[in-house]
């Protein structure tokens, strides 16, 4: 379980940007953070990864203070985060190589993963030879190779066209469902949040505070039926209504 407890974060030049944020993300849950720009969503992810250290409160994973050196944190950013001088295969293996995992274990996991995600024929290509959707597949494969303790997704599909974005959402959820690691998703897209998340945390104001927490009853629906379900669209209406209050 990822526990965010009374976290407030600031920057020297702008002051307080997050104020008293608390929520938990259990195994099998995806929490979507939604709110206007400037409410501290990315700052919270940076605090979880310890890239941002100017915060008060406590961030723990399974009872231990968050520490990327001891815990496996997978981050999928908006720009994919691929190294342009590395091949697809090298980019996917990067996390496991840094953690000095056994090459035999990594290659076995790699071969299985790229077949499932549809990258087997692209392993020797470089990022600039890939479409946006293909680059996102590489980012997902890299994140999932080491079976992370938590996933952090910072608007990972926002640069993709609508059909590719929907396909990537489904691809991520299909792979995620095999491990069910606690996950935080940042998105400005209400429909994406309701499609992917079990709970939605709405942020507002500057500094950002929690405006509402909404459980998503459509989360348990199958991927095939979710976008066709009245429950899915009722939840979208509920979230949009809460955002307007």
Rosetta blueprint (number, residue, H / E / L):
1 X L
2 X E
3 X E
4 X E
5 X E
6 X E
7 X E
8 X E
9 X E
10 X E
11 X E
12 X L
13 X L
14 X L
15 X E
16 X E
17 X E
18 X E
19 X E
20 X E
21 X E
22 X E
23 X E
24 X E
25 X E
26 X L
27 X L
28 X L
29 X L
30 X E
31 X E
32 X E
33 X E
34 X E
35 X L
36 X L
37 X L
38 X L
39 X L
40 X L
41 X H
42 X H
43 X H
44 X H
45 X H
46 X H
47 X H
48 X H
49 X L
50 X L
51 X L
52 X L
53 X L
54 X L
55 X E
56 X E
57 X E
58 X E
59 X E
60 X E
61 X E
62 X L
63 X L
64 X E
65 X E
66 X L
67 X L
68 X L
69 X L
70 X L
71 X L
72 X L
73 X E
74 X E
75 X E
76 X E
77 X L
78 X L
79 X L
80 X L
81 X L
82 X L
83 X L
84 X L
85 X L
86 X L
87 X E
88 X H
89 X H
90 X H
91 X H
92 X H
93 X H
94 X H
95 X H
96 X H
97 X H
98 X H
99 X L
100 X L
101 X L
102 X L
103 X H
104 X H
105 X H
106 X H
107 X H
108 X H
109 X H
110 X H
111 X H
112 X H
113 X H
114 X H
115 X H
116 X H
117 X H
118 X L
119 X L
120 X H
121 X H
122 X H
123 X L
124 X L
125 X L
126 X E
127 X H
128 X H
129 X H
130 X L
131 X L
132 X H
133 X H
134 X H
135 X H
136 X H
137 X H
138 X H
139 X H
140 X H
141 X H
142 X H
143 X H
144 X H
145 X H
146 X L
147 X L
148 X L
149 X L
150 X E
151 X E
152 X E
153 X E
154 X E
155 X L
156 X L
157 X L
158 X L
159 X L
160 X L
161 X L
162 X H
163 X H
164 X H
165 X H
166 X H
167 X H
168 X H
169 X H
170 X H
171 X H
172 X H
173 X H
174 X H
175 X H
176 X H
177 X L
178 X L
179 X L
180 X L
181 X L
182 X E
183 X E
184 X E
185 X E
186 X E
187 X L
188 X L
189 X L
190 X H
191 X H
192 X H
193 X H
194 X H
195 X H
196 X H
197 X L
198 X L
199 X E
200 X E
201 X E
202 X E
203 X E
204 X E
205 X L
206 X L
207 X L
208 X E
209 X E
210 X E
211 X E
212 X E
213 X E
214 X E
215 X E
216 X L
217 X L
218 X L
219 X L
220 X L
221 X L
222 X L
223 X H
224 X H
225 X H
226 X H
227 X L
228 X L
229 X L
230 X H
231 X H
232 X H
233 X H
234 X H
235 X H
236 X H
237 X H
238 X H
239 X H
240 X H
241 X H
242 X H
243 X H
244 X H
245 X L
